[in-house]
């Protein structure tokens, strides 16, 4: 069996298939930060690749992952959707590209689109719990790693290969096209890809704006243009591509790539009839990667990565620029994987990010966020030791973070984090894991200094320069059972957070005409909510669970039944509910597979979210029914052709997403159908 170095916290021996009724799990390697099989990881891990990824592909990362256990999407119209993991979002969910920080502005606000396009992904990995420490402090929700192979790390089988895909989705009348070409010869490997996506307004199953819900906190609100069956100004268009090359040999590899992304998307209308708000995003990334195999006597691999990101987006009000967000960032990472010393393995490394960030008003008024230099330097180390049936892991990370705003004093933070865990392979059928993580997070620049009207989120945002570090203590308990009649996985977590930073909607409003705060607005006055950065103690607890039963396996095919559920509850220690938490979800999925054909039906029940938080509105329960099918046509001229179709929200429910800031203005998509074809060669 191929030797696999363990990730941060749990690595175990393979569960062998045998005649004693133990079912062999699929082997899916998780590459963050070092390869390990997801079926052998004690951490909660989700991996999407191959047909499973293509069938679940959405227009955003959040949309792609929103039906995975413990994951929802902080939807903000069709053009934006950031992942929410265990109720956490923004800076507490780190979205990486090829194991490097993306350095866009998506963590700063829910209306900022992520600079990673899922349609180009080869695989998407979601890690929760202790594994997040190797990439940064404070990602208590989890890590999403999108791998697109733009810098090849291994030689391809062909000189010229690749894939192409075309799909259509009736929810937004979306057409999307993607193509990639890659290959290798004599140690030289290359990768070229490109995509184009065009989306219209999102079709829904009812009224776009829930006026009664908005009026609970703003009695003066009216929506003279409240559309039915469609969300106005929710269209989007994006395009992008990458070129990468690498030289690969026995000693290691060296490679580089360039990526370009352009995206223009609308912010759903507030029904006032005012000028539409749109966002024009541009991002260019340059990446370099090198690896030495066995460079020293005690080293297995030495990896180095360096990247430069030039990110900008402009929020336009009626087509006229209102605010410019700029971020130019340099990132580097050096990681050493040590050779095994008996049963001891591990890795250590250094990581840095140096960026220049600004949020500038186009009219020349005071900036929303002062131009700032942000520097972060981190050291990390993890060690794993296996003793009999138990694997122990110990890891730590220290960072030095400095935020230097223009014309103001610098702020410095020293987040220190650590973790320890144990995995017990009780038998080949039963596995138990326990992990503890202490994590600290420095506040982000917008949490500290933002002061002004944010056009896209339709709110007045107010930061607090006196915010201090977050302190999080998290316990993860996991259990796995695997047999020929059932497989089961249950993860339970409890997270205590001191100095939890969050945006709280105030009980007063901001009058944009008067340019002042007010307790109440007269009917029809242009008032917007005020979102204030605050800090207090909070507790999060919940679970993810899944049972899978093979109902039939014979010459007629394979039928599986899956039962699933997830839940997160967030409360403040002073009393009250953390806003924008996902509801309790549960459901079942029936899957059928025979030869090259597969299909499934998935029914999800989301309960009402009545713990909405102060000055927030509750969301109703819903029932979501989705169907999917895939068929592989026999290979033609050494090519594989896959046809796929999906039917979504067949009951046409008007679902309000409790994790969305725009829940009362932009419900989830209604009944829709998606068809597509993918050709690999």
C-alpha positions, 0 to 999 in steps of 0.5 A: 500500500502506498505510504501516506503521511498524516495530516494534522490530526488523525491518520489511521491504518486502512480498514481492510475488506474481508469476509467478516462483513466489513465493507471497504470504503472508497479511497479518496485522498485529501491533499490539504496539507499532505495526502491522506485518505478521507476514509481514514481521517478522524477529522470531519472531511468532505471531498467532491471530485469526478462525477459527484463534483460535476453533478453538484456544480453550482455557480458559486462555491457556496452553491456547490457545497450547500447540500453537504453535511454541515455546509450551507451558502450565504447567498446574496443573489446568483452571482455571490454565495460564500460557504457557511460551515457549522454556522461560521462564515467570512474570516472563519471559513477560509477558501483556498485555491490549490492550498494557498489563500485566495486573497480576494475580498470575500471574507470582508462582506457577504456581497463580495464574490469569491475569486475562485470559480468552481467550474474549473475545479478538479476537486473540492475539499472541506475540512473542519476541526483541527486541520485548519491550523496549518493554514491560519488561525481563526478558521473555526468554521473550516477550510474549503480547498479548491484544486484546479491543477493549474500548475501540474504536479505530476506528468499526464498520460498524454501529450494532449488531453483535456475536457470540455463541458457545456451546461444550461440551467433554467433557474437563471437561463444560465449557459456556461462553457468550460474547456481545458487542455493539458498534457506532458512530454519529456518532463514538461507539463502544461495546463490551459483552461477557460470558461464563460458563464452568462446568467439572467435573473433568478426565477423563484416560486413566489414574491421576491420581497417579504415586505411584512418581514422587513417592516418588523424592523423598519415600519416605513419600508415599502416595495412598490416594485415587488416582483413575482416569480423572479428576482430583479437585478440578480443577473451575472456574467463571468469569464476567466482562464489560466495558463500553467507550466511545470517541469517534473522530475525525480528530484521534484518540480518547479512551475508557474501559472497566471490566472485571470477572472472577470465577473459582473453581477447584480445585487437583488433589487430592494423594490424601491424602483431606485437605480440598480446596484452592480459589482464589477470584479477583476482579479489577476493571480500569479503563482509559483510552486517548487518541490524538492523530494528528499532534499536532506537526510531527515526530510521527505519533501520540501515545498515552496509556494509563492503568489501575487494577487491583484484584486479589485472590484467596483460597486456601481450605483445606476452604472456609476462607480460608488466604491472601489475595493482594492487588494494587492497581496503577496503570499508565500508558504514553505513547508517541510514534511519530515521522514518518519522516525519510527512511528513519528511523522510530521511537518513544519513550516512558515507562511506569510501574507503582505497586502495593501487594502483600500475601500475608496469612495468614488466621489472623493469623500472619506474612505470607507476603510483607510488605505492599510498595509496588512502583514501576517507571518506565521510558524506552524508544526504538527506531529503524529505518533501511532501507538498500537490502535491509537494515533495521537496528534499534536500541532501548534501555530503562532502568528504576528499580524500588523495592520497599519492604516494610513494616518493612524497608529498601527495595531499588532496582534499575536494569535497563538493556536494549538491542538491535540487529538487521538484516534482509536481504531476500536475494531476494523468496524468501529473508530472513535476520535476526539480532538481539542483545538484552541484557536485565536483570531485577529480582527479584520480591517473592516471589523475595525475601521469600516465607517459608511454606507455600503451600497451592495449590502444596503446598510451602514456599516460601523467598525470598532477599532478597539476590538481584541482577539477572538479566543476559541476552544473547540471539542470534536467527537467523532464515530464511524461504523463500517460494515456490509449492511450499513455505514455510519458517521457522526460528528459532534462539536462544541465551541466556546468563543471569547470575544466573538466578533459579529455584525449586529443590526442596530435598533436604529436606522440611517437616513441616506438623504439626511446623512444621519442616524434616526430612530425611525423613518417616515413612510417612503424615506430612504432609510437603511439598517445599521450593522455594527461590529461588536464583541462578546462571548458565544457558544456554538454546538451541533452535529453532522450525521449520516447513515447509508444502507445498501438496499439491493445489489444484484444484476439489476443494479445497486440501490442505496438509501442514505439518511442525513442530518445536521444542526448548529446552535449559536448563543451569546453568553450574555443571552440571545441568539447569534444571528444568521445561523442555519436551521436544523436539516434532515432528510434522505437520499435514494440512489440507483446505479447500474453500469454507466447510468446513475440517478438519485432523489434527495429530499431535505427538510429544513426546520423554521429558524426561530432563533434569528437573533436581535433585530433579525427576522425568522425564516419558515420551514421548507421541503426541498426535493432534488433529482439527478441523473448521469449517463456515460456514453461508451468511449468514442475515439478514446474520449469519455462522454457524460450526459447529466440532468438535474431537477431542483426544488421540484415543489417550487417552494419560496425558500428564505435562507436564514444565513443570508443578509438578503433573506427578505429580498432574495429567496432561493431559486424556484423549480428548475432544470439543468442539463449538460454534457461533458467530454473528457479526452 
